Amino acid sequence: MSQATKIEWTESTWNPVTGCTKISPGCLNCYAERMTRRLQAMGQPNYKHGFNTAVHSRSLQQPMTLKKPQMIFVNSMSDLFHDKVPSEFILRVFGVMDKAFWHTYQILTKRAERLIEMDALIDWPDNAWMGVSVETRDYKNRIELLKRCGAKVKFLSCEPLLGNLGKLELKGIDWVIAGGESGPGARAIDPAWVEEIRDQCLKSRVPFFFKQWGGFNKKKAGRLLDGKVWDQMPKQYKAAN
């Protein structure tokens, strides 16, 4: 378990599942796939099979060892709702979130259909936030599926943002993240796409977090939007902290 991460909207990462398969355009330049090659070369045991999807029971209890409350991104190196992750294991992951109740967990998926299939089986703890990735308007259907799940906090990750998303139905959404793609082969982002999302969030009073402009050198590009850092968080997080 990593107790520090460079992901701007979280504090720690926890990966009881590793590996994935590409499902939509946002996956093309997957950072987790690139990182896996590095970790495999370093001899990290959880990555000995490369980017093949694998579950790691020995990693399940890691949040219990962190006594200081953390914002934890669940499966930064995979997708918890991948079809190769057994349903029983998904439920065990949620069980740990419930037991380690002093943390806040962020789960993000591109597989909203599996999320809804599992929803009735999940006893949703209040500290588990559920989000879906929406990189182009072709995948806005994930938003409506997300709204049907029982998570108390629901969020969108519009990253890597690859096009104009148009009108977003934000009723029932508690948080929106947007950001450009970074790293080798990063696809360009149009500021107008980000501004439109930001403006809709402001109108709907939904907290907005702009992660980055991205590009090959994301640090140089920065994360200022109209001269301001947008790092708003859901009101539930503010209340808990």
C-alpha positions in Angstrom: 0.0 0.0 0.0 1.3 3.4 -0.9 0.9 6.0 1.9 1.8 8.8 -0.5 0.7 9.5 -4.0 1.1 12.3 -6.6 -2.6 12.1 -7.5 -3.9 15.5 -6.5 -7.3 14.5 -5.3 -6.3 11.8 -2.9 -3.8 11.0 -0.2 -3.0 7.3 -0.5 -3.6 4.4 -2.8 -4.6 0.8 -2.0 -4.4 -2.0 -4.6 -6.0 -5.3 -3.6 -6.5 -5.8 -7.4 -3.9 -5.1 -10.1 -4.0 -5.3 -13.8 -6.7 -4.5 -16.3 -7.8 -4.5 -19.9 -8.7 -1.6 -22.2 -12.4 -0.9 -22.5 -12.7 2.7 -23.9 -10.6 5.5 -25.5 -9.5 6.8 -22.1 -7.5 3.6 -21.7 -5.2 4.1 -24.7 -2.2 5.5 -22.8 -3.0 3.9 -19.4 -0.6 5.2 -16.7 -1.2 2.0 -14.6 0.0 -0.2 -17.5 3.2 1.9 -17.8 3.8 1.8 -14.0 3.2 -2.0 -14.0 6.1 -2.5 -16.3 8.4 -0.6 -14.0 7.1 -2.4 -10.9 7.5 -5.8 -12.6 11.1 -4.9 -13.5 11.7 -4.0 -9.9 10.5 -7.4 -8.7 7.4 -6.3 -7.0 5.5 -9.6 -6.3 2.0 -8.3 -7.0 3.1 -7.5 -10.6 5.0 -10.7 -11.4 2.3 -11.5 -14.0 2.5 -8.0 -15.5 -0.8 -6.2 -16.3 -2.9 -9.4 -16.2 -5.8 -8.9 -13.7 -5.0 -10.4 -10.4 -6.5 -10.2 -6.8 -4.3 -10.0 -3.7 -5.8 -11.3 -0.5 -2.7 -10.4 1.4 -3.3 -6.8 0.6 -6.8 -6.7 1.9 -6.0 -5.7 5.5 -3.6 -2.9 4.6 -6.0 0.0 5.5 -6.4 -1.4 9.0 -2.7 -0.8 9.6 -3.0 3.0 8.9 -4.3 4.6 12.1 -4.3 8.2 10.8 -7.4 8.9 8.7 -6.6 9.0 5.0 -8.3 9.7 1.7 -7.6 6.4 -0.1 -8.0 5.8 -3.8 -9.0 2.1 -4.2 -7.3 0.3 -7.1 -5.3 3.0 -8.8 -3.7 0.1 -10.7 -6.9 -1.7 -11.8 -10.7 -1.5 -11.9 -12.4 -3.1 -8.9 -15.4 -4.0 -11.1 -13.4 -5.7 -13.8 -15.2 -8.9 -15.0 -12.2 -11.0 -13.9 -12.5 -9.9 -10.2 -14.7 -12.4 -8.4 -17.8 -10.9 -6.8 -16.9 -12.4 -3.5 -13.6 -10.6 -3.6 -15.3 -7.3 -4.4 -17.5 -7.7 -1.3 -14.5 -8.5 0.8 -12.9 -5.2 -0.3 -16.1 -3.3 0.8 -16.0 -5.2 4.1 -12.6 -3.8 4.8 -13.7 -0.3 4.0 -16.5 -0.7 6.5 -14.1 -2.1 9.2 -11.5 0.6 8.6 -14.2 3.3 9.0 -11.9 6.1 9.9 -10.7 6.4 6.3 -12.5 7.8 3.2 -12.4 5.6 0.1 -12.6 6.6 -3.5 -13.6 3.9 -6.0 -13.5 4.7 -9.7 -14.7 2.4 -12.5 -15.3 2.4 -16.3 -17.4 -0.7 -15.8 -20.6 0.8 -14.6 -22.7 -2.1 -15.8 -20.9 -4.5 -13.4 -21.3 -1.9 -10.7 -25.0 -2.0 -11.1 -25.0 -5.8 -11.3 -23.2 -5.9 -7.9 -25.1 -3.0 -6.3 -27.8 -5.0 -4.5 -25.1 -7.2 -2.9 -23.0 -4.3 -1.6 -23.7 -3.0 1.9 -22.5 0.5 1.1 -20.5 2.1 3.9 -20.9 5.9 4.2 -17.2 6.4 3.8 -17.1 4.7 0.3 -17.3 7.2 -2.6 -18.2 5.8 -5.9 -17.2 7.3 -9.3 -17.2 6.6 -13.0 -14.9 7.8 -15.7 -16.4 9.8 -18.5 -13.8 10.8 -21.1 -16.1 11.5 -24.1 -19.8 12.0 -24.6 -20.1 8.5 -25.9 -19.7 7.2 -22.3 -22.1 9.6 -20.5 -24.4 6.6 -20.0 -22.1 5.6 -17.1 -23.4 8.7 -15.2 -27.0 7.4 -15.2 -25.8 4.0 -14.1 -23.7 5.5 -11.3 -26.8 7.3 -10.0 -28.6 4.0 -9.6 -26.0 2.6 -7.1 -26.3 2.9 -3.3 -23.2 4.9 -2.6 -23.7 7.9 -0.4 -21.2 10.0 -2.4 -21.1 9.8 -6.2 -18.5 11.5 -8.4 -17.4 11.8 -12.0 -13.8 11.7 -13.3 -13.6 13.4 -16.7 -10.0 12.4 -17.2 -8.4 12.1 -19.6 -10.9 14.5 -21.1 -10.9 13.8 -24.8 -13.8 15.9 -26.1 -16.6 18.2 -25.4 -19.0 16.4 -23.1 -21.9 18.7 -23.7 -24.7 19.0 -21.1 -24.2 16.9 -18.0 -27.1 15.8 -15.8 -25.5 16.6 -12.5 -28.5 16.1 -10.2 -27.4 13.4 -7.8 -23.7 13.9 -8.4 -21.6 15.1 -5.5 -18.3 15.9 -7.2 -16.7 16.3 -10.6 -13.0 15.9 -11.4 -11.6 17.0 -14.8 -8.1 16.8 -16.3 -6.0 16.3 -19.4 -4.0 13.3 -20.3 -0.3 13.2 -19.3 2.8 11.2 -20.3 4.0 9.8 -23.6 1.6 10.2 -26.4 -0.7 12.5 -24.4 -3.7 13.7 -26.4 -4.4 17.4 -26.4 -7.2 19.0 -24.3 -9.2 22.0 -25.3 -9.6 24.6 -22.4 -13.2 25.2 -23.6 -14.1 21.6 -22.7 -12.9 22.1 -19.2 -14.6 25.5 -18.8 -17.9 24.1 -19.9 -17.7 21.4 -17.2 -16.6 23.9 -14.6 -19.5 26.3 -15.5 -22.1 23.5 -15.3 -20.7 22.6 -11.9 -20.9 26.1 -10.6 -24.5 26.5 -11.9 -25.5 23.2 -10.3 -23.5 23.9 -7.1 -21.4 20.7 -7.5 -17.8 20.9 -6.2 -15.3 21.0 -9.1 -11.7 19.7 -9.0 -9.4 20.5 -12.0 -6.5 18.1 -11.7 -4.2 19.1 -14.6 -3.8 20.3 -18.2 -1.5 17.3 -18.7 0.7 16.8 -21.7 4.2 15.3 -21.8 5.4 17.6 -19.0 2.3 18.0 -16.8 4.2 19.9 -14.1 5.1 22.6 -16.6 1.6 22.8 -17.9 0.3 23.2 -14.4 -3.3 23.1 -13.2 -4.5 26.7 -13.2 -7.8 27.4 -14.8 -8.6 31.0 -15.5 -5.7 31.9 -13.1 -7.1 29.8 -10.2 -6.6 26.4 -8.7 -9.9 24.5 -8.5 -9.6 22.0 -5.7 -13.2 21.8 -4.4 -14.2 18.7 -2.5 -17.6 17.1 -1.7 -19.3 18.7 1.4 -19.3 15.2 3.0 -15.4 15.3 3.1 -15.4 18.8 4.6 -17.9 17.6 7.3 -15.7 14.7 8.2 -12.5 16.8 8.4 
